[in-house]
Amino acid sequence: MAGAAALRRAARSAVRKLANAPAPSRAIVLPERLLSSQASPEHRPRPGVSASELGQYPPERIRNFSIIAHVDHGKSTLADRLLELTGTIQKGHGAQYLDKLQVEKERGITVKAQTATMFYKHTVENPESHGTDTSSYLLNLIDTPGHVDFSYEVSRSLAACQGALLVVDAAQGVQAQTIANFYLAFESNLSIIPVINKIDQPTADPDNVKAQLKRLFDIDPSEALLTSAKTGQGLSQVLPAVIERIPCPPGNCDSPVRMLLLDSYYDEYKGVICHVAIVDGAMRKGDKISSAATGRTYEVFDVGIMHPELTPTGVLYTGQVGYVITGMRSTKEARIGDTLHQAKTIVEPLPGFKPVRHMVFSGVYPADGSDFEALSHAIEKLTCNDASVSVTKETSTALGMGFRCGFLGLLHMDVFHQRLEQEYGAQVISTIPTVPYIFEYGDESKVQIENPAALNFNAGKRITACWEPTVIATIIIPSEYVGPVIMLCSERRGEQQEYTFIDANRALLKYRLPLREIIVDFYNELKSITSGYATFDYEDSEYQKSDLVKMDILLNGQPVDAMATIIHNQKAQKVGRELVDKLKKFIERQMFEITIQAAIGSKVIARETLSAMRKNVLAKCYGGDITRKKKLLEKQKEGKKRMKRVGSVDIPQEAFHELLKVSSSK
């Protein structure tokens, strides 16, 4: 006992010493190699940013801008170089600093938009004093995704900006998503600075790219900046151009605080962390703020900037972009596009964003039925960090309890599944992806169907019409591949809208295509027939009337609801044959015969039979009367009939993956 008491006294003494010890210095010691022109002393990383320091930046000395580009044109690398140039991060941190998710690092793509605050000293000539004036600016950089599936992330990011760097590869030139991102920024009335990147490449042709920018977007070629994010060439002109050519954020510093909620994600220790753009006024730690959407009131527990990680400042002023922690426990409380404002004041809500439109739906089930609770917990956590996924519970007779999830596209769905497995260890089975259809009954009532199993043609109502969603696809290809691409689009029921030449070697095609025809392998096939040179982007269009049917897969006469699909009538028979053929290869043989059928209503359009495993019941019969052998065979036959009535067929996970590849691509 005496020994234990001595230990407790020693522990208390150690705690008191630690409590009275001076706080360790948080200053960052930079290596000598960073003290160069690219990381000058005034741009060294700082240990923190105080409220008084942040208050020295009125809206006139703030610039909010994003970087938009086609996939792999170098926007994340350019973001890295700008962070290094301003001393926000040190060199040698690793590539793509703002791509923080494991899936982003593995795939080399940006999935989530990320914000970083930089401090930069800009020097300009003063004609009156014949000298120079140097001012410090606060720059908020937002790195955005490039893939079409994440255009919702881009639109949210652009709402907080007044300008954008439009990055174009000097060798590849303008691509499909370059066009899409340009018009997103143009419709948001942003100042656009063209940046022609990768000029160090042997095949770079910046003059040709300037001509493309002039022809497609009416951008003055003299406005383009020539850079190489890899070597650092030309980077010194980027931030001065941002300061001189992008306007400062509008807003009233004296008004009650009003801010736009840009994004939110969940942290296990801090709760919901909201990314906000302050439009009017200032927000301080301890303030009470209200949500215009929900009417709930919260206290501000923490507020700060991303520099580049969460850096508490205690305050955010007009025009600044940062984060706020209010004690929200669910991201459902943090509605993207909501207006947060000072409590007990009446303000006009900000325009916000268009509501997210889910275009691909798929069932997600645990590979092991007993893991439903674990999967539910994993999906709940992941959707806290990805507000653009819709989730509803559903039950399948074949797969048990699961979820019907809505995604923005196939890559979005694939990334969601990969994050489930990597970040939460969940093993899932996905059903065939489908798109939202609209069906009209004889009584003129309409219903939107996202799960084919929910559509019942024999429910006493006659279906008189059906509509399917379409997209306007933009395809840019070398001119020698125009013929095969036109044939591919025709096979996918496409309708040509535009056919022009960007330059002597490349053509631009626009097609209206049914969304279902492109949601799985259209892009892969397009890349295949164009030797990888095609670029593809699409935007949502209206619904169009179509001849659609529901196709069921039957095993021994019993429909498998997880394999039901809605398909165009002309393609039903071909797809049905391929589906039953695939299933025959992946379903294991049983002691009874298995009949695999594809049917539209009561009409069977394709069939395969998986023969039964048969025991040799005559093995012990060495001669004797033939009637004894017949008796044994009849007994076996009756037993197999009985097993077929009561036996169940297990469908392996591989079968669902193969069906995903076949049915969704036709």
Secondary structure, 3 states (H helix, E strand, C coil): CHHHHHHHHHHHHHHHHHHHCCCCCCCCCCCHHHCCHHHCHHHCCCCCCCHHHHCCCCHHHEEEEEEEECCCCCHHHHHHHHHHHCCCCCCCCCCCCCCCCHHHHHHCCCCCCEEEEEEEEEEEEECCCCEEEEEEEEEEEEECCCCHHHHHHHHHHHCCCCEEEEEEECCCCCCHHHHHHHHHHHHCCCEEEEEEECCCCCCCCHHHHHHHHHHHHCCCHHHCEECECCCCECHHHHHHHHHHHCCCCCCCCCCCCEEEEEEEEEECCCEEEEEEEEEECCEECCCEEEECCCCCEEECCEEEEECCCEEECCEECCCCEEEEECCCCCCCCCCCCCEEEECCCCCCCCCCCCCCCCCEEEEEEECCHHHHHHHHHHHHHHHHCCCCCEEEEEEECCCEEEEEEEECCHHHHHHHHHHHHHHHCCCEEECCCECCEEEEECCCCEEEECCHHHCCCCCCCCEEEEEEEEEEEEEEEEHHHHHHHHHHHHHCCCEEEEEEECCCCEEEEEEEEEHHHCCCCHHHHHHHHCCCCCEEEEEEEEEEECCEEEEEEEECCEECHHHCEEEEHHHHHHHHHHHHHHHHHHCCCCCCCEEEEEEECCEEEEEEEECCCCCCCCCCCCCCCHHHHHHHHHHHHHHHHHHHHHCCCCCCHHHHHHHHHHHCCC
